Amino acid sequence: MRSVYCGGLNASNIDQEVTLCGWVDRRRDHGGVIFIDLRDRDGIVQVVFDPDGEENFALADKVRPEYVLQVTGKVRARSESTVNRNMPTGEIEVYGTQLQILNTAETPPFQLDAYTNVGEDVRLTYRYLDLRRKDMQRNLVMRSKITSAIRNYLDANGFLDIETPILTRATPEGARDYLVPSRTQEGKFFALPQSPQLFKQLLMVSGFDRYYQIAKCFRDEDLRADRQPEFTQIDLETSFLNEDEIMSITENMIRKVFKDLLNIEFGEFPRMPYSEAMEKYGSDKPDLRIPLEMIEIKDLMKDVEFKVFSGPANDPKGRVTAMKVPKGGEIPRRTIDAYTKFVGIYGAKGLAYIKVNDKDDLEEGLQSPIVKFLPLDVRKAILERVGAENGDLIFFGADSYKVVSEALGALRCKLGEDLNLYTCEWAPLWVVDFPMFEETSDGGLTALHHPFTAPSCSPEELQANPATALSRAYDMVLNGTELGGGSIRIHNQDMQQAVFRVLGISEEEQREKFGFLLDALQYGAPPHGGLAFGLDRLVMLMVGADSIRDVIAFPKTQTAACVMTDAPGDVDKKQLDELHIRLKAKPQPAASEK
Ligand code: ASP
């Protein structure tokens, strides 16, 4: 029906006859001449109808925004005075000779040409209209280009695209499972995969060597900021490659995608141990565009009388740290108050600070509500350690290790944004040498990545000192976002069982949940490892969107619902009966009672 896309037209098409199909973006009546901006996924072009073409003109008079049209016409140059330099097709227009209205449209519930002032709920309810907007079209086109570039790269590097099941057993990645009741096996449930982790490992046992999949994953999490219950991973697994080789292949992939699609060159990614990332940036995904660092001052605070500092300083699980903001002395008091509230979100009970007015006058030159609690030698030592200059501001964190790291880590990012401290546009890195386990709130241990990650030590050492064991895991981080993570896996049964034991998983439970994996490890499992990238986050960063919802065609809301289809929805009793399910909240009469 069409010969060319609207957005594809330019001066080289002048004098050609073209047929366009698209939506009416705008219609204007200029004293007897009707201008229609016709839009398709490629862009917008101006079409002109004048009264000479009588029938067409009458039709053109009837069209309204979002009507669907087929237009045939001749491309012509615009007169010098009407050229629109802001429009890619602004040098030309199409003089319409035939017009067909393919469909009419109701007035849309919101303007499609403006991005502001539309509540997200409305946008998501009419997502098919929201997706007609330029930004959303651009995002999804970019997403498609990214996946295509990734497939090409992986194909060229010998990776095979293999699908794994969606109806499966639990694959632990630290979230709740989405469950699907079985109709044929009463009382049993499938779980939707939190990731293809175990299947991709089994594919390595089968000898496929290099696997990838652009895979949907499902995690029923309490939706913290910008998570989706279903999201997409670029999932990879390889055999006979060590961590350096896996990092190199995947780093090259990301480098190539950025170069090919955005013409951005990344140098080699630096590597940073987890311990350093936590110590300096309070985060395992540090945003290295921001030049602020946390500096430990625990040793300086052990003997001060001020309990807020000396308490955590003498607690092995405590942390006391300082973060200097160069020239931060200009930050107004009310902004500091707002930051105090902000760190409260992360559990910090306050936010101590010192404004350095005159670093040589330890009595009068330091402006701060807390400085009076600190002896002069401690004041001096702090200033020296952080390298303070006059005009700087020093923030302090004193609490448990977790609270201080999270609170000051988040404050660091907020300061970076608020004060525009970024030193570069892109800062990729690898974080390596993660601990195997982290402590849970009840004092137990849980896998920091997942329980199939190989430790850097022997099973015996692991069992002797699980809390300090490191793993062979690696995360790729870009601008403070975890783009991907993976590890070398355990490929023998003894080690796998040692990890399960540390996690307190009984032999019986091991067999029940992971018997198939433990068996497979006994039939010649090769050394293997891999990684998964979050596709949604990658696209979000590459298009500069604020949320992953803006790069997913049909995302869920913060309450894990789809407002357009009204999912999750009710299910009728017959279907529930077939699934052997009776609802607790809305009790139905049991089949036998009828
Ligand atoms: N399955 C892991 C995840 O979803 C990634 C990996 O270890 O390859 O985070």
Residues whose N, C-alpha, C, O or C-beta is under 5 A from the ligand:
A	BS01	LIG	E173 Q194 S195 Q197 L236 G485 G486 S487 G530 L531 A532
